Amino acid sequence: MRANKFVTKAYTQCFMYVKWILFAPFLLIPMHLAAQKTGGAEREIKVITLRDALSMAENANLTLKKSEIDLAAARRAQNYLYAQFFPSISLGASASYGSFGIAKPAVKEPSPSWGIQAGLSLQLSAAIPASMSLVRLAYQSGLLNYENSKKQIEISVSKSFYRLIAGKQNILILRERHSQAEREAALALVSYNNGLMNELNYSRSQLSVQQALYELRRAESAYRQDVDTFIVSIGQDDAIPAAGIEIKLEGEIAIEQYDLDAEELIARFLPSRPDIAAARQAVEKAQLNLAVRRMQNKAPSLSLSSRYSGKPESGYSDSLDFSLSVSVPLDSWIPGTAANQQEWSAEADLQKAKLDLSNTESEARRSIRSFCETLTTSWETITMARKSAQIAGRTYEMSVRAFRDGAAASRTVEDDRQSLASARQNLLVEELNYKLALLDLAQALNTNLFLPSGNAD
């Protein structure tokens, strides 16, 4: 009997040592990386909120800067819109030195001569008003692209920030699970020393502590890498931890239930969507291009010009000429000519732009309805996840109490602890998904209703 007990004990110890050998490398690697990351010097702590991150991203984003340049160019063109009515002015001078005979000697002696010329011309066409409207439309398109770029940055940075906050909260859950495992192991040690627990169950409690610690260290390492990537994405490369600065993100995933009426949101916000506005501008641009093409190919054009020339040598002589001409194109009236085909092409572009607008509006309505349905379902899931987390917490407390009283096995406590951590993580994931879905809906509506920048327009 003693021999069997000794063999069982030796086998249990060997089993525990083998598990330690297997799990030790996985535990030491993240700890070694963490030691390399932190180093021995005290780091400066830099706190970044979501609004800070948004401001940094806008100041450092190259796409937004290029949009600003394009917008400035379009604004200048609009400010000088009436320059199309400004005439072209030219000024010239000429000089010559007599004439030399080649086959026959020149009758007159060569003499220098010089003169000055000035010209003024103005082209007037019936297509000018439509061309001016195209310039205004180009500025509106540039402004739309700039505002849309800012909105895209806010959505993207907000999503990344909330994912990091969720990662930070997940680390807190894993730390709590590790602390719970340590407390369970302490109780198991007391039971083992008092002969109330065999060595196998005691070894399992110790192994559970190491497994919880390993998952915690792995999550911490992944979180630090994600923070570094996020810092670089908002243009703060100099603030990465390698520079001796510890980044601390400050924020929370605060959610609330919204009573969303998809049809009301569509009626209110659909016209302000960037893709809808861009599609309507494309239709307007196609209409103006067709008008310009027709006016250039069919309407008469007026040309005014004036020229002054003077010759100061041997007594000043000058002349001033005026001209007025009217041109009426005829080839565009003939079917099949190049000018006529240009009109056909412009008409086809207009029809395609109208079809694109209709398709964009249909897709926008579908996406808004889908996001509203997703948010409604997600809130129901959050309600269930919160209830599950409460039940799991209560169950774990009762299991620990029962284990302390000797009425529950250590394996039951471990399973309940894992269930509690999983329930909390599931709740965290559902709350994050709900927050990200709100951001998607804000993007679909082109509104600040669910964004950090403020309320609805």
Secondary structure, DSSP 8 states (H G I E B T S, - for coil): -HHHHHHHHHHHHHHHHHHHHHHHHHHHHHHHHHHHHH-SS--EEEEE-HHHHHHHHHHH-HHHHHHHHHHHHHHHHHHTGGGGGS-EEEEEEEEEE----SSS--SS---EEEEEEEEEEEEEETTHHHHHHHHHHHHHHHHHHHHHHHHHHHHHHHHHHHHHHHHHHHHHHHHHHHHHHHHHHHHHHHHHHTTSS-HHHHHHHHHHHHHHHHHHHHHHHHHHHHHHHHHHHTT-GGGSGGGTEEEEE------------HHHHHHHHGGG-HHHHHHHHHHHHHHHHHHHHHHHHHS-EEEEEEEEEEE-TTS-EEEEEEEEEEE---GGGSTTSHHHHHHHHHHHHHHHHHHHHHHHHHHHHHHHHHHHHHHHHHHHHHHHHHHHHHHHHHHHHHHHHHHHTTSS-HHHHHHHHHHHHHHHHHHHHHHHHHHHHHHHHHHHHT-STTBTTBS--
